[in-house]
């Protein structure tokens, strides 16, 4: 079984390169992993979920667009 870690928001920011406002906006939109409440005022993210989100963003960014696929290569 793979080791799972819970990470703080600061670690999420460091991994993604995005700040708090963007992360919470994407969470609200349902496009970013939701945190787990570990206390009355504390939440953590599952590190593997954040890393999977990053990998999905990279894969999506590298998919050819229709325009790229239709343009002739010379």
VEXSEKE-981762 format. One line per 2 residues: number of its first residue (from 1); their letters; for each residue x, y, z of N, C-alpha, C. Coordinates in steps of 0.1 Angstrom, whole numbers, plus 2048, in hexadecimal, padded with zeros to 3 digits. Layout:
<sites>
NUM) a) X/Y/Z/X/Y/Z/X/Y/Z  ...
</sites>
This chain:
<sites>
1) xx) 808/7F4/800/800/800/800/809/80D/800  806/816/7F7/80E/822/7F6/80C/82B/803
3) xx) 816/831/807/816/83A/813/80E/847/80F  805/84B/818/7FD/857/815/801/861/820
5) xx) 802/86D/81C/805/878/825/7FA/883/824  7F8/889/82F/7EF/895/830/7F8/8A1/830
7) xx) 7F5/8AB/828/7FE/8B7/827/7F6/8C4/829  7FD/8CE/82E/7F7/8DB/831/7F5/8E3/825
9) xx) 7ED/8EE/826/7EB/8F6/81B/7F7/8FC/815  801/900/81E/80D/905/819/815/8FB/810
11) xx) 814/8EE/814/81A/8E4/80B/813/8E3/7FE  805/8E4/7FE/7FD/8E3/7F2/801/8EF/7E9
13) xx) 803/8FB/7EF/807/907/7E7/815/904/7E1  81E/8FE/7E9/82C/8FC/7E4/82C/8F1/7D8
15) xx) 823/8E7/7DA/823/8DD/7CF/81D/8E2/7C2  812/8EA/7C4/80A/8EE/7B8/80F/8FB/7B2
17) xx) 816/904/7BA/819/911/7B6/80E/91B/7B7  803/917/7BC/7F7/920/7BD/7F5/924/7CC
19) xx) 7EF/930/7CD/7EC/935/7DB/7DE/931/7E0  7DC/934/7EC/7D0/931/7F3/7C3/934/7EC
21) xx) 7C2/940/7E6/7B6/944/7E0/7B3/93B/7D4  7BD/938/7CC/7BA/930/7C0/7B6/922/7C5
23) xx) 7BD/91C/7CE/7BA/90F/7D3/7AC/90E/7D8  7A8/917/7E0/79A/917/7E6/790/91A/7DB
25) xx) 793/922/7D1/78A/924/7C6/788/917/7BE  793/910/7BB/792/904/7B4/78B/8F9/7BC
27) xx) 78D/8F9/7C9/785/8EF/7D2/776/8F2/7D1  772/8FF/7D1/764/902/7D1/75E/8FE/7C3
29) xx) 766/8FF/7B9/762/8FB/7AB/762/8EC/7A9  767/8E5/7B3/768/8D6/7B2/773/8D1/7AA
31) xx) 77D/8D9/7A7/788/8D5/79E/795/8D3/7A5  795/8D4/7B2/7A1/8D2/7BA/79D/8C9/7C6
33) xx) 7A7/8C0/7CA/7A4/8B7/7D5/79F/8BE/7E2  795/8B8/7E8/790/8BE/7F5/799/8BA/800
35) xx) 79B/8C3/80A/7A3/8BF/816/79B/8B6/81F  7A2/8B1/829/79C/8A8/834/79D/8B0/840
37) xx) 792/8B2/848/792/8B9/854/799/8B0/85F  7A3/8B5/865/7AA/8AD/86F/7A9/8B3/87D
39) xx) 7A2/8BE/87E/7A0/8C5/88B/796/8D0/889  792/8D7/894/788/8E1/893/78C/8EC/889
41) xx) 799/8EF/889/79E/8FA/880/7A9/8F6/877  7AA/8E9/874/7B5/8E4/86C/7B1/8DA/862
43) xx) 7B6/8DC/856/7B3/8D3/84B/7C1/8CF/844  7C1/8C4/83E/7CC/8BF/836/7C7/8B9/829
45) xx) 7D0/8B9/81F/7CD/8B3/812/7D5/8A6/812  7CF/89C/80A/7D6/88F/808/7E0/892/7FD
47) xx) 7ED/890/800/7F8/894/7F7/7F6/88D/7E9  7F2/880/7E9/7F1/879/7DC/7E6/87F/7D4
49) xx) 7DB/884/7DA/7D0/88A/7D2/7D5/897/7CC  7DD/89F/7D3/7E2/8AB/7CD/7EC/8A8/7C2
51) xx) 7F5/89E/7C4/7FE/89A/7B9/7F7/895/7AD  7EC/88E/7AF/7E4/889/7A4/7DD/894/79C
53) xx) 7D9/89F/7A3/7D3/8AA/79D/7DE/8B1/795  7EA/8B3/79A/7F5/8B9/792/7F8/8B1/786
55) xx) 7F8/8A4/787/7FB/89B/77B/7F0/89D/771  7E3/89E/775/7D8/8A0/76C/7D9/8AD/765
57) xx) 7DD/8B7/76C/7DF/8C5/766/7EA/8C4/75B  7F5/8BD/75E/800/8BC/755/7FB/8B4/748
59) xx) 7F4/8A9/74A/7EF/8A1/73F/7E6/8A9/736  7DD/8B1/73D/7D3/8B9/735/7DA/8C4/72D
61) xx) 7E4/8CA/733/7EB/8D5/72D/7F4/8D0/721  7F7/8C3/721/7FF/8BD/716/7F7/8B7/70B
63) xx) 7EA/8B6/70D/7E1/8B0/702/7E0/8BA/6F7  7E1/8B5/6EB/7E1/8BE/6DF/7D3/8C4/6DE
65) xx) 7D2/8D1/6DB/7C5/8D7/6D8/7C1/8D4/6CA  7B4/8D6/6C7/7B0/8D3/6B9/7B8/8DC/6AF
67) xx) 7BB/8E8/6B3/7C2/8F1/6AA/7D0/8EB/6A7  7D7/8E6/6B2/7E4/8E0/6B0/7E3/8D4/6A7
69) xx) 7DA/8CC/6AA/7D8/8BF/6A3/7D5/8C1/694  7CE/8CC/691/7C9/8CF/683/7D4/8D6/67B
71) xx) 7DD/8DD/682/7E7/8E5/67B/7F1/8DC/674  7F5/8DF/668/7FF/8D7/661/80D/8DA/667
73) xx) 815/8CF/667/823/8D0/66C/82C/8D1/660  834/8DC/660/83C/8DE/654/84A/8DD/656
</sites>
